[in-house]
Amino acid sequence: MWEFFARSLEASTIFTLAALGELINQRSGILNVGIEGVMLFGATLGFIAAQLSESYLLGFVVAIAIGGLLGLMHGFFSVTLGADQVVVGMGIWILGFGLTTYIGNPYTGPLGMDRIPTISGLSPFFYLGLVLVLVTWFVLSKTSLGLRIRSVGENPAVAEVSGISVARTRYLCVMVGGMLGGFGGAVYSLFYNPVWNYNFLMGWGFIALALVFFSTWNPWILLGGSLLFGTLWQLSLNPQLVLPGVMSRYLWRTVPFVTTIIVLLIMASKWFRIRWGAAKPEALGVPYLKE
């Protein structure tokens, strides 16, 4: 049972890292539906770098760097050019899906390095995730930087008139968001499941995207949602450890994704929009071009 609990927290940590990056993006008004592609790039290039150098540190640095670069690319199209953010995000996902398959194919198989040691039986990244949730909440809620981020996400025209650089603020957010996405992907490939294979993330990025909406853009609710989905994911892999004989394991595999669909349907309902709509950044997904 302890192993199930620990693995659930490890899975929830990956969701937390990727979703926090997306939350920061969205609070500034930028929607990145290509977070799965960012995670694939971070996981693949981080895996390759760590394997070739035999250094976990270099693997994580490469993953964070490629995530930041992809964030800047998303910012160039979405912030500078004012392109449709959904289209740009889908382009990043398709690019990640195809290119990582080609790049990573020669490295298919296990990482072949000693496992990163745990702290009191739990992933060191779990503790880091808790710290990042606290830092994100504090920055967004208690600092002038957070006020600027929330301002450009609500009404960029008013923020610009007030002396806030919308472009600079949004570029900062998409870069940080990309870095967290790449880092989350690397935690998956270098710690949670250190074996590279074709499309091995299997939709984790899309679950992280749904978690942001599920959280109503609140870091603490996002953490709770990550814990829930991390547990559901681990339950889908090892249902016999908790609920032996209940449903086929193949049906359990669908539970995280069915839950994601249900959450999205609830959020699309009129009731949710009336009750929680005020939490959504008003300018989310809307291009802003300074006149």
BAZA-729104 format. One record per atom (N, C-alpha, C): residue in one letter; x, y, z. Coordinates in steps of 0.02 Angstrom, whole numbers, plus 50000, padded with zeros to 5 digits. Layout:
BEGIN
AXYZ
...
REM end
This chain:
BEGIN
M500414994050000
M500005000050000
M500435006450000
W500995006150037
W501435012050039
W501725013449970
E501905008149934
E502175009149866
E501655012549822
F501025010449827
F500485013549788
F500425020949806
F500455022449871
F500395029349894
F500975033649868
A501585030949873
A502175034649850
A502155035849775
R501965030649737
R501935031449664
R501385036249644
S500845036449681
S500305041249667
S500555048349676
L500955049549728
L501225056249740
L501735058049686
E502115053049663
E502585054449608
E502215056449545
A501675053049529
A501285054749470
A500965061649479
S500705063049538
S500385069549550
S500885075249545
T501515073849561
T502025079049556
T502115081349484
I502115076649438
I502195078349367
I501605082549343
F501005080549362
F500415084549345
F500475091549375
T500705091949437
T500765098449470
T501245103049434
L501835100449417
L502345104649384
L502095107249317
A501825102749275
A501595104849209
A500995109549214
A500535107949258
A499935112049265
A500095118949295
L500575119249340
L500775125849367
L501045130349312
G501435127449266
G501685131349210
G501125133949167
E500625129749154
E500055131849114
E499625136949151
L499565136149217
L499195141049256
L499505147949252
I500165148249256
I500515154749251
I500395157749182
N500435153549130
N500275155849062
N499585159049060
Q499095155349085
Q498405157449078
Q498235163449121
R498555164149177
R498415170149218
R498655176449183
S499115175749135
S499345181549096
S498935182249032
G498465177649021
G498035178148962
G498245173748904
I498755169648912
I499015165348858
I498805158148870
L498475155248820
L498255148248823
L498725143948782
N499015138848813
N499465134248777
N499185127248781
V498815125248729
V498535118448728
V499065113348706
G499665115748690
G500205111348668
G500655109148723
I500415109248785
I500845107448842
I501095100248837
E500695095948805
E500915088948795
E501555088848752
G501575093148701
G502165093448658
G502775096048695
V502665101048738
V503215103748779
V503495098348825
M503045094548856
M503265089248901
M503635083748862
L503395082148802
L503725077048761
L504445079248744
F504525085548725
F505195088048710
F505635087748771
G505385090148828
G505785090048889
G505965083048911
A505485078448906
A505605071548927
A506105068148881
T506035069148816
T506475065748768
T507185068548769
L507245075148761
L507925078148759
L508265077648827
G507885078048881
G508175077148947
G508425069948956
F508035065148931
F508235058048935
F508875056848896
I508905059548835
I509495058448792
I510115061748824
A510035067948848
A510595071548878
A510855067948939
A510405065548981
A510615062049042
A510965055449025
Q510695051848976
Q510995045448957
Q511685046348927
L511765051248883
L512415052348850
L512935055048898
S512735059348944
S513205062348991
S513255058749057
E512775054049069
E512725050549133
E512655055549190
S512285060949177
S512175066149226
S511435068049228
Y511115066849284
Y510415068949292
Y510355076549288
L510845079949317
L510815087249318
L510785090049248
L511215087649204
L511215090049135
L510565088349101
G510295082549115
G509655080649085
G509095085449104
F509065087349167
F508545092049189
F508675099049161
V509305101049158
V509465107649130
V509245108049057
V509395102849019
V509205102748948
V508445102948941
A508095099048982
A507365098848979
A507055105648995
I507315108949047
I507055115549066
I507205120649011
A507805120148982
A507995124848929
A507565124048867
I507435117948845
I507025116948785
I506305119048800
G506075118048861
G505405120348879
G505355127848876
G505875131348900
G505885138648897
G505895141148825
L506295137748782
L506325139748711
L505645138748676
L505315133248691
L504655132148662
L504155137248688
G504225139248751
G503805144548777
G503915151048741
L504545152648727
L504705158748690
L504425158348619
M504455152448588
M504175151648521
M503425152748522
H503095149948572
H502375151048580
H502225158448590
G502655161748629
G502565168948640
G502655173048577
F503135171148535
F503255174848474
F502635174748429
F502345168848421
F501745168348378
F501135171348412
S501055170148477
S500445172248511
S500455179548535
V501045181748558
V501095188548586
V501305193548533
T501845192048498
T502105196848449
T501685197048385
L501515191148359
L501135190848296
L500385190748307
G500165189348367
G499445189248381
G499075183548348
A499415177948337
A499095172148305
A498615168748352
D498185164548324
D497715160648364
D498095156048411
Q497985156748476
Q498385153148525
Q498245145648524
V497635143748509
V497475136548506
V497835133348447
V497845136748390
V498195134048331
V498945133448345
V499235138548376
V499945138348392
V500095132548440
G499675131848491
G499775126448539
G499725119648507
M499235118748463
M499165112348430
M499775110948385
G500045116348355
G500645115448315
G501235113048356
I501295115648417
I501835113448462
I501735106148480
W501115104148493
W500985097248511
W501145092548453
I500925094248393
I501065090048334
I501815089648321
L502155095348327
L502885095448318
L503225090948369
G503005091448432
G503305087348484
G503165079948473
F502545078448454
F502355071448442
F502775068248387
G502875071948332
G503245069148276
G503995069348284
L504255075148305
L504985075948307
L505305071848362
T504975071348421
T505275067348475
T505275059948457
T504785057748417
T504785050748395
T505405049348353
Y505565054048309
Y506145053148265
Y506805053748305
I506855058848347
I507475059948385
I507595054448436
G507065052448470
G507155047748525
G507195040448505
N507005038848444
N506975031748424
N507625027848436
P508205030748422
P508825026948435
P508955025648509
Y508605029248553
Y508715028548624
Y508155024648659
T507745021148620
T507205017248648
T507475012148699
G507165012048757
G507375007348809
G507485010848875
P507745007248925
P507855010148991
P508425015148993
L508395019549042
L508905024749049
L509585021749067
G509585016649108
G510215013249125
G510645017049175
M510335020849220
M510705024449272
M510395022849340
D510795023649392
D510525022549460
D509945027449473
R509435024949505
R508835028849518
R508995034649566
I508685040349555
I508765046049600
I508495044149668
P508875045049722
P508655042849789
P508055046849813
T507635043549852
T507045046749880
T507215050049947
I506755053949973
I506835057150038
I506265054750082
S506435050750133
S505925047750177
S505425043550137
G505675040450084
G505245036150043
G504845039649990
L504895046249987
L504515050149938
L504975053549889
S504715054849831
S505095058149778
S505335065049801
P505965066849788
P506195073649806
P505825078849766
F505555076949708
F505185081749667
F504505083249696
F504245078749737
F503605080049771
F503675086049818
Y504215086149857
Y504345091749902
Y504455098249863
L504815097649807
L504935103449765
L504275106049737
G503835101449717
G503185103449691
G502785107449742
L502795105249805
L502445108849858
L502725115949865
V503385116549862
V503695123149868
V503495127549809
L503475124749749
L503295128649690
L502565130849692
V502135126649719
V501425128749727
V501385134749774
L501745134349830
L501755139849878
L502035146249847
V502585145549811
V502905151349779
V502445154349726
T502125150149686
T501665152649634
T501085156349665
W500785153449717
W500235156849751
W500455163549780
F501035163649812
F501285169749843
F501415175149791
V501755173249737
V501925178149685
V501295180949653
L500825176649635
L500225178949602
L499765183049647
S499765181449711
S499285184549757
S499565190249799
K500215190149811
K500485194649861
K501035199349835
T501195199149772
T501745203349747
T501515207849690
S501915212949676
S501755217449621
S501815213949554
L502275209149549
L502345205249487
L501705201349475
G501445198249527
G500825194549520
G500245198949499
L500235205049526
L499715209849506
L499765211549432
R500385212349408
R500485213849337
R500255207949294
I500425201949315
I500225195949277
I499465195549274
R499135196449331
R498405195949332
R498085201649292
S498405207349293
S498135213149256
S498145212049181
V498705209449154
V498735208349082
V498295202549061
G498135198149109
G497685192649094
G496955194649095
E496805199949132
E496115202349136
E495955207649084
N496365212749081
N496235218249033
N496905221149011
P497195218448959
P497865220648938
P497885227948915
A497345230448887
A497335237448865
A497405242148924
V497035240848977
V497065244949038
V497755244249070
A498015238149071
A498685237049100
A499205240949063
E499165241148997
E499645244848956
E499605252248971
V499005254848977
V498915261948993
V499205263649062
S499175258649107
S499425259649175
S500195259149179
G500515257949122
G501245257649121
G501535250649124
I501115245649120
I501345238649121
I501465236249050
S502035233349038
S502185230648972
S501845223848965
V501315223548925
V500955217348916
V501395212048883
A501755214048831
A502185209248795
A502725206348840
R503055210748878
R503595208448921
R503335203748975
T502765205549004
T502475201349057
T502265194549030
R501945194548972
R501715188248943
R502305183948920
Y502825187048894
Y503415183148874
Y503725179848936
L503755183448991
L504025180549052
L503615174449073
C502955175049069
C502515169649091
C502565163549045
V502575164648979
V502615158848934
V503285155348940
M503815159148954
M504465156048962
M504485151849027
V504245154749082
V504225150949145
V503765144949139
G503185145949106
G502725140449097
G503025134849056
G503395136549003
G503725131548962
G504265127849001
M504635131449042
M505165128349081
M504865123249130
L504305124949162
L503985120249208
L503715114149170
G503445115349109
G503205109749069
G503765105049049
G504335107849028
G504905103749010
G505185100049070
F505185103349127
F505415100249189
F504965094449209
G504305095549203
G503835090149219
G503935084149175
G504065085349110
G504195079849065
G504825076049084
A505335079749105
A505965076549125
A505885072449189
V505475074849235
V505345070949297
V505025064249279
Y504595064349228
Y504285058149206
Y504815053349178
S505225055749131
S505685051249096
S506315049649135
L506495053749183
L507115052549221
L506995049649290
F506375049949313
F506245047449381
F505635042849384
Y505055045249363
Y504445041349371
Y504455034949329
N504635035549266
N504655029649222
N505245030449174
P505865029049198
P506465030449157
P506585025449100
V506095025049056
V506145020848996
V505845024848939
W506245025948886
W505975029848830
W505625025248781
N505045027648758
N504675023948706
N504255028848667
Y503985026648613
Y503575030748569
Y502965033548606
N502875040148606
N502305043548636
N502165040948707
F502685040548748
F502625037348813
F502235041448865
L502115047948852
L501735051948901
L500985050148901
M500735048048844
M500045045448840
M499515050348867
G499585056748850
G499055061448868
G499135065048934
W499705064448967
W499795067749032
W499745075349025
G499985077948969
G499965085248960
G499255087748954
F498815083848923
F498125085948916
F497755085648983
I497945080749024
I497655080449092
I497885086549132
A498525088449124
A498785094349159
A498415100649136
L498265101049071
L497885106749045
L497185106949076
A496855101249080
A496195100949111
A496225102849185
L496765101149218
L496835102749289
L496825110249303
V497085114149256
V497085121449266
V496375124049268
F495955121649222
F495255123649223
F494895120849284
F495055114649301
F494775111449360
F494915115649423
S495505118549425
S495725122249485
S495425129249490
T495075131449438
T494835138349432
T495405143249443
W495995141449417
W496585145649416
W496845147249486
N496765142449532
N497005143149600
N497535137749613
P498155139749630
P498695134749638
P498545129449690
W498195131149744
W498065126249796
W497535121149774
I497025123449739
I496545118649712
I496875114349659
L497325117349621
L497695113549571
L498095107949603
L498395109349660
L498765104149696
L498305098449716
G497715100149742
G497235095049760
G497015090949700
G496885094249644
G496705090749583
G497255086149559
S497885088449565
S498455084249544
S498505077949587
L498385078749652
L498395072949697
L497845067949677
L497265070649660
L496705066349639
L496875062549575
F497115066249525
F497255063049461
F497865058449465
G498355060249507
G498925055849517
G498715049149547
T498245049449594
T497985043349625
T497585039249575
L497165042749536
L496765039249485
L497215035949433
W497755039349414
W498205036449365
W498535030149392
Q498775030649454
Q499105024849483
Q498615019149494
L497995020949511
L497475015949520
L497325012449454
S497365016249399
S497235013149334
S497785008249315
L498385009049343
L498935004549328
L498944998449374
N498774999549438
N498814994249488
N498174993849530
P497594992649498
P496974992649537
P496944986949588
Q497314981549575
Q497294975749619
Q497584977249688
L497994982449693
L498294984049758
L497784987249805
V497274990449777
V496784994049819
V496094991049813
L495894989549752
L495214986849740
L495254980449700
P495514975049729
P495584968749692
P494914965949670
G494874963849607
G494264960749582
G493724965549560
V493844972149567
V493344977149548
V493504979749478
M493114978149429
M493204980149360
M493844977249328
S493824976949264
S494414974749226
S494944980249228
R495574978049228
R496114983049229
R496114987249166
Y495834984749112
Y495794988649051
Y495284994349058
L494754993149095
L494264998449110
L494575003649157
W494975001249204
W495305005949250
W495765010749212
R496065008349157
R496525012549118
R496165018749090
T495505018149080
T495125023749051
T494905028849103
V494955027049167
V494665031349220
V494955038349220
P495625039349217
P495885046249218
P495625050449160
F495565047449101
F495345051249043
F494595052449044
V494215047549067
V493495048649074
V493355054149125
T493735054049180
T493665059349230
T493835066149201
T494355066449160
T494535072749127
T493965075349083
I493665070849045
I493105072849002
I492515075349043
I492365071849098
I491815073949141
I491945080949170
V492565082049192
V492745088649220
V492655094049167
L492885092749106
L492825097649052
L492095099049035
L491675093849036
L490965094749022
L490635098949076
I490825097749139
I490545101849194
I490745109149186
M491375110249167
M491615117149160
M491295120649101
A491065116849052
A490745119748994
A490005121249006
S489745118949063
S489035119749077
S488875127049096
K488245128849087
K488025135549105
K488095136849179
W487945131549219
W487995132249292
W488705134149312
F489205130749284
F489895132049302
F490095139149282
R489895141249221
R490075147949198
R489775153349242
I489165152249265
I488845157149309
I489155157149379
R489295151049404
R489545150449473
R490285152249479
W490685150049429
W491405150749435
W491725154849378
G491315157449334
G491585160949276
G492035166749293
A491905169949351
A492295175849370
A493025174149381
A493185167649394
A493875165649408
A494285165549344
K493965164849287
K494325164249224
K494605171049203
P495255171449185
P495525177749159
P495135180049098
E494905186249100
E494465188849047
E494785188748978
A495445189848975
A495785190348911
A496115183848890
L495935178348923
L496245171848908
L496115169948835
G496655168748798
G496615166548729
G496465172048679
V496405178148703
V496245183848658
V496885187448641
P497085187748577
P497705191348558
P497655198848574
Y498205201648595
Y498235208848608
Y498805211848568
L498635216448524
L499135219948484
L499105227348502
K499665229748527
K499695236748549
K499605241448489
E499145246248498
E499015250948444
E499505256648444
REM end
